[in-house]
């Protein structure tokens, strides 16, 4: 390692050079660390409220002595319903979690690679920021449990990366919280920790490192084990009991306590930085200056915002297949109709029949804009037979001709 060839100054009360890429205001506040974690916390409980909206309203009515059952108003637009916003926020929460995975791993890898250039003060900030990423991961696991269980093998790489981030946090927090056991100061170089003898785990496990490790591993272990080992509540009686007891505990006890504990602990530490307050060490330079690292992290925050914007319009659009000319995916109605057709019958968009040409000519416009409704006799007849048999359109009903003797009498009278 580079630290083996580096000769750091391990004396106390040193001057620490500013490092805005680690402790800048853009990294700590605006990026996704404090801001994203707080947004994920709000979105998580908003989704839980929306998913249990009818039940919560029913409980509130029971306390208000209102015996009238709650009936959702289906006449309102879909985008104003709880189900719509639950889907939109769920996709956004997953995007926030993925962004935190990338930033959490990146900042820890960078700190370990440049451990000879960092002070213990800045390395401890890295540990606090990485701890915030685990809060977002846990909130996503708890709130989107059904999604992770349904697509557990698709989400397996995401789970493995979460565990990798958690394992790295265990190591970085051990270094960041046990420096005092080897007689170092916050202003000392991080390389001094590797020059000295590693503190015993028994002594290090009695401080903040133990609290963080137990909370992080316990919370993630409870949620992930429930997803992959106890996800089927009807498998047997034992699993059913564990599921019934564990589900509300994970959702309403473990996740809130872990999130509040993490935000309180990390927020208290980050207030003692130059970006948010007064640093406990003497820093030369200004960590509030904006540089490449801060702008990059702020731009990463735009990724989940774009995902939220896209999911909003995808869910709001009544016909997403026709939006922006994307009409390649069959609708549910088309799938039901073609399922009842003979297997040897092939449909083509280049059908030369009258019905085929008519359906193509009166299809959706490229941008999904509404087309003018014509009142011509042909279109009226087309709308009347829509949903019925196509034979009515291909073969028009025969009109009875007048009798021959009536035509003869009419000509003689003339």
C-alpha positions in Angstrom: 0.0 0.0 0.0 1.1 3.6 -0.5 0.7 4.2 3.2 3.6 1.8 3.9 6.0 4.1 1.9 4.5 7.4 3.2 5.8 9.1 6.3 2.9 11.0 7.8 3.0 13.5 10.6 1.1 11.9 13.5 1.3 14.8 16.0 -1.9 16.3 17.3 -3.4 19.7 16.6 -2.2 19.9 13.0 -3.4 22.2 10.2 -5.8 20.3 7.9 -6.0 21.4 4.3 -9.5 22.0 2.9 -11.1 19.2 0.9 -14.4 20.5 -0.6 -14.8 17.3 -2.7 -15.4 15.4 0.6 -16.7 18.0 3.0 -18.1 20.7 0.8 -21.6 22.1 1.2 -22.6 20.6 -2.2 -21.5 17.1 -1.1 -23.0 17.1 2.4 -26.2 19.0 1.9 -27.4 19.3 -1.7 -26.2 16.0 -3.1 -28.0 13.1 -2.2 -26.6 12.5 1.2 -28.6 14.6 3.6 -31.1 15.8 1.1 -31.6 12.5 -0.6 -31.9 10.6 2.7 -34.5 13.1 4.0 -36.5 12.9 0.7 -36.3 9.1 0.8 -37.6 9.2 4.4 -40.6 11.4 3.4 -41.3 9.3 0.3 -41.2 6.0 2.2 -43.9 7.0 4.7 -45.9 8.7 2.0 -46.0 5.5 0.0 -47.0 3.5 3.1 -49.8 6.0 3.7 -51.0 5.9 0.1 -51.0 2.1 0.0 -53.0 2.0 3.3 -55.2 5.0 2.5 -58.6 3.3 2.8 -57.6 1.5 6.0 -56.3 4.7 7.6 -59.4 6.7 6.6 -61.6 3.9 8.0 -59.7 4.0 11.3 -60.0 7.8 11.5 -63.7 7.6 10.9 -64.1 5.0 13.6 -62.5 7.4 16.1 -64.7 10.2 14.9 -67.9 8.0 15.4 -68.6 8.1 11.7 -70.1 4.7 10.9 -70.4 5.4 7.2 -68.0 3.2 5.3 -65.4 5.0 3.1 -65.9 4.5 -0.6 -63.3 5.9 -3.0 -64.5 8.4 -5.5 -63.8 6.7 -8.9 -65.1 9.8 -10.8 -61.9 11.8 -10.1 -59.0 11.7 -12.6 -56.6 8.8 -12.1 -53.7 11.1 -11.5 -55.4 12.3 -8.4 -55.9 8.9 -6.9 -53.6 7.4 -4.1 -52.7 4.5 -6.4 -51.3 6.8 -9.0 -49.0 8.7 -6.6 -47.9 5.4 -4.9 -46.6 4.1 -8.2 -44.9 7.3 -9.1 -43.2 7.7 -5.7 -42.2 4.0 -5.7 -40.3 4.4 -8.9 -38.7 7.6 -7.6 -37.7 6.0 -4.3 -36.0 3.1 -6.2 -34.1 5.6 -8.3 -32.9 7.5 -5.2 -31.7 4.2 -3.7 -29.7 3.3 -6.9 -28.2 6.8 -6.9 -27.1 6.4 -3.3 -25.6 3.0 -4.1 -23.3 4.6 -6.7 -22.4 7.6 -4.5 -21.9 5.6 -1.4 -19.6 3.1 -3.0 -17.7 5.8 -4.9 -17.0 8.0 -1.9 -15.8 5.0 0.2 -13.6 3.6 -2.6 -12.1 7.0 -3.2 -11.3 7.5 0.5 -9.6 4.1 0.8 -7.5 4.7 -2.3 -6.4 8.1 -1.1 -6.0 7.2 2.5 -2.5 8.7 2.5 -3.9 12.1 1.5 -6.8 12.4 3.9 -7.0 13.4 7.5 -9.0 11.4 10.0 -11.4 14.3 10.2 -12.3 14.0 6.5 -12.4 10.2 6.6 -14.9 10.4 9.5 -17.1 12.6 7.3 -16.9 9.9 4.6 -18.1 7.3 7.1 -21.0 9.5 8.1 -22.1 10.0 4.5 -21.9 6.3 3.8 -24.1 5.6 6.8 -26.7 7.9 5.3 -26.8 5.8 2.1 -27.7 2.7 4.1 -30.8 4.5 5.4 -32.0 5.1 1.9 -31.4 1.4 1.0 -33.3 0.1 4.0 -36.2 2.4 3.4 -36.4 1.2 -0.2 -36.3 -2.5 0.9 -39.0 -2.0 3.4 -41.3 0.1 1.3 -40.8 -1.8 -1.9 -40.8 -5.3 -0.4 -43.4 -6.7 -2.7 -41.4 -5.6 -5.7 -38.2 -7.1 -4.4 -39.9 -10.3 -3.5 -41.7 -10.6 -6.9 -38.5 -9.9 -8.8 -36.0 -11.2 -6.3 -33.6 -12.7 -8.9 -33.7 -9.6 -11.0 -33.0 -7.5 -7.9 -30.2 -9.8 -6.6 -27.4 -7.7 -8.1 -28.9 -4.7 -6.3 -29.0 -6.6 -3.0 -25.4 -7.8 -3.4 -24.2 -4.2 -4.0 -26.1 -3.1 -0.9 -24.4 -5.7 1.1 -21.0 -4.7 -0.4 -21.7 -1.1 0.6 -22.7 -2.3 4.1 -19.5 -4.4 4.4 -17.3 -1.4 3.4 -19.2 0.8 5.9 -18.2 -1.7 8.6 -14.6 -1.4 7.8 -14.5 2.4 7.3 -16.5 3.0 10.5 -14.0 0.8 12.4 -11.2 3.1 11.2 -13.1 6.3 11.6 -14.4 5.7 15.1 -11.5 3.8 16.8 -8.7 6.3 16.0 -8.6 7.4 19.6 -7.7 3.9 20.8 -4.3 4.3 19.1 -3.6 7.8 20.4 -4.5 9.8 17.3 -6.2 13.1 16.8 -8.9 14.2 14.3 -6.3 16.4 12.6 -3.8 13.5 12.2 -3.2 11.9 8.8 -5.2 8.8 8.1 -2.0 7.0 7.2 -1.0 7.2 10.8 -3.7 4.6 11.7 -2.0 2.1 9.4 1.4 2.9 10.8 0.3 2.0 14.3 -0.8 -1.3 15.8 -4.5 -2.0 15.0 -6.7 -1.6 18.1 -8.3 -4.8 19.4 -11.8 -5.5 18.1 -13.0 -6.0 21.7 -12.1 -2.5 22.7 -13.4 -0.9 19.5 -16.7 -2.8 19.8 -17.7 -0.9 22.9 -18.1 2.5 21.3 -19.9 4.2 18.4 -18.7 1.6 16.0 -20.6 -1.1 17.8 -23.8 0.9 17.8 -23.5 1.6 14.1 -22.6 -1.9 13.2 -25.3 -3.6 15.2 -28.0 -1.2 13.9 -27.0 -1.4 10.3 -26.4 -5.2 10.1 -29.4 -6.0 12.3 -31.8 -3.8 10.3 -30.7 -5.0 6.8 -30.4 -8.6 8.0 -34.0 -8.6 9.3 -35.4 -7.2 6.1 -33.4 -9.2 3.5 -33.9 -12.5 5.4 -37.6 -11.8 5.4 -37.5 -11.2 1.7 -35.7 -14.4 0.7 -36.5 -16.9 3.4 -39.9 -15.9 4.9 -41.6 -14.2 2.0 -44.3 -16.9 1.6 -46.6 -16.4 4.5 -48.7 -19.5 3.6 -45.8 -22.0 3.4 -46.3 -23.4 6.9 -47.6 -22.3 10.2 -44.2 -21.2 11.6 -43.4 -19.0 8.7 -47.0 -17.6 8.8 -46.6 -16.6 12.4 -43.1 -15.1 11.7 -44.5 -13.2 8.7 -47.5 -11.8 10.6 -45.3 -10.7 13.5 -42.3 -9.5 11.5 -44.0 -7.5 8.8 -45.4 -4.7 11.0 -42.2 -4.7 13.1 -39.9 -4.2 10.1 -42.2 -1.6 8.6 -43.3 0.5 11.6 -40.5 -0.2 14.1 -37.1 -1.2 12.6 -37.1 1.1 9.6 -38.3 4.3 11.5 -36.0 3.7 14.5 -32.9 3.0 12.2 -33.7 6.0 10.0 -34.3 8.5 12.9 -31.2 7.1 14.8 -29.0 7.5 11.7 -30.2 11.0 10.8 -29.8 12.2 14.3 -26.4 10.7 14.8 -25.0 11.8 11.4 -26.7 15.2 11.5 -25.1 15.9 14.9 -21.7 15.0 13.5 -22.1 17.0 10.2 -23.0 20.1 12.1 -19.4 20.2 13.3 -18.1 20.8 9.8 -17.0 24.0 8.0 -19.8 23.5 5.5 -22.6 23.6 8.2 -21.0 25.1 11.2 -17.6 25.3 13.0 -15.1 22.5 12.4 -13.3 21.0 15.4 -9.9 21.2 13.6 -8.1 24.2 12.1 -8.7 24.1 8.3 -6.7 26.0 5.8 -8.8 27.0 2.8 -12.5 27.2 2.1 -14.6 24.1 1.9 -17.6 26.0 0.7 -16.1 26.7 -2.7 -17.8 24.9 -5.5 -15.6 22.6 -7.6 -15.9 19.6 -9.9 -16.7 17.1 -7.1 -19.6 19.1 -5.8 -21.1 19.9 -9.1 -20.9 16.2 -10.1 -22.7 15.1 -7.0 -25.4 17.7 -7.5 -25.9 16.6 -11.1 -26.3 13.0 -9.9 -29.3 14.2 -7.9 -31.0 15.0 -11.2 -31.1 11.3 -12.2 -33.9 10.3 -9.8 -35.7 13.6 -10.5 -35.8 12.7 -14.2 -37.1 9.2 -13.2 -39.9 10.8 -11.2 -40.8 13.1 -14.1 -40.9 10.2 -16.6 -42.9 7.9 -14.3 -45.4 10.7 -13.6 -46.2 11.1 -17.3 -46.1 7.4 -18.0 -48.7 6.7 -15.3 -50.8 9.8 -16.2 -51.1 9.0 -19.9 -54.2 7.0 -20.5 -52.7 5.3 -23.6 -49.0 5.0 -23.1 -48.6 2.9 -26.2 -49.6 5.8 -28.4 -47.5 8.4 -26.7 -44.8 9.8 -28.9 -45.8 7.4 -31.6 -44.8 4.3 -29.7 -47.6 1.9 -30.8 -45.6 -1.3 -31.0 -46.8 -2.8 -27.7 -50.2 -4.4 -27.9 -52.9 -3.3 -25.5 -54.7 -5.6 -23.1 -57.8 -5.4 -25.3 -55.9 -6.5 -28.4 -54.3 -9.4 -26.4 -57.7 -10.6 -25.3 -59.1 -10.4 -28.8 -56.2 -12.2 -30.5 -56.3 -14.9 -27.9 -59.7 -16.1 -29.1 -58.7 -16.1 -32.8 -57.5 -19.3 -34.6 -53.9 -19.9 -34.3 -53.3 -20.2 -38.0 -54.8 -16.8 -38.7 -52.1 -14.1 -39.0 -52.7 -10.4 -38.7 -50.6 -7.9 -40.5 -50.4 -4.2 -40.4 -50.4 -4.4 -44.2 -53.9 -5.9 -44.5 -55.5 -5.0 -47.8 -59.0 -5.6 -46.6 -61.4 -2.8 -46.1 -61.4 -3.2 -42.4 -57.6 -3.3 -42.2 -57.2 -0.2 -44.3 -59.9 1.5 -42.2 -58.2 0.6 -38.9 -54.9 1.9 -40.1 -56.3 5.2 -41.5 -58.2 5.9 -38.3 -55.4 4.9 -35.8 -53.9 7.1 -33.2 -52.0 10.2 -34.3 -48.2 10.1 -33.9 -48.1 12.3 -30.9 -51.2 10.8 -29.2 -53.2 13.9 -29.8 -57.0 13.5 -30.1 -58.3 13.2 -33.7 -61.4 15.0 -34.9 -64.5 12.9 -34.7 -66.2 12.6 -38.0 -69.9 12.0 -38.5 -69.8 10.5 -42.0 -72.1 7.4 -42.5 -69.2 5.1 -43.1 -67.5 6.1 -39.8 -70.8 5.9 -37.9 -71.3 2.3 -39.2 -67.7 1.5 -38.3 -68.2 2.7 -34.7 -71.4 0.7 -34.4 -69.7 -2.6 -35.3 -66.7 -1.9 -33.2 -66.4 -4.6 -30.7 -68.7 -6.9 -32.7 -68.1 -9.3 -35.5 -66.2 -7.9 -38.5 -68.4 -9.7 -40.9 -71.0 -7.0 -40.5 -68.5 -4.5 -42.0 -67.2 -6.7 -44.7 -70.7 -7.9 -45.9 -73.4 -5.1 -45.7 -77.0 -6.2 -45.1 -79.0 -6.9 -48.2 -81.8 -4.6 -49.1 -85.0 -6.2 -50.3 -86.0 -5.3 -53.8 -89.6 -4.2 -54.6 -91.9 -6.9 -56.2 -92.1 -7.1 -60.0 -95.9 -6.6 -60.2 -95.6 -3.3 -58.3 -93.1 -2.0 -60.8 -95.3 -3.0 -63.7 -98.3 -1.2 -62.3 -96.2 1.9 -61.7 -95.1 2.0 -65.3 -98.6 1.5 -66.7 -99.9 4.4 -64.5 -97.3 6.7 -66.0 
